[in-house]
Amino acid sequence: MDRSSRALSGAGALFFDEAGRLLLVADWAPRDGEDRVLFVFEGGLIDAAEIRLPAEELRSFAFVPPAEAGLRLIPRLARRVAEALRARESGETRYLEHGLARQA
């Protein structure tokens, strides 16, 4: 894989960031007249001891099962997380619009 952050596989395309992490979700989410594309990459495992929270930004964090994450997030973020988990399971990048799977 070259540093262009793109690798081709069969008829489809798999995308990676520069560290080689698989792109799970690309979500087109325009807001207030601006086009935005939000990306979710496979981040691997993280140890809670590695997390540093800037006190002025975040006061806590929690590791929760996927079903509970859906209850804690606003609907569009819950949809994005659910699609990212499906993408990780299948190994295929998901393309969304406002957290909803795009119809081909």
Secondary structure, DSSP 8 states (H G I E B T S, - for coil): --TTSEEEETTEEEEB-TT--BEEEEEE--BTTB--EEEEE------GGG----TTT-S------HHHHHHHS-HHHHHHHHHHHHHHHHT--EEEETTEE---
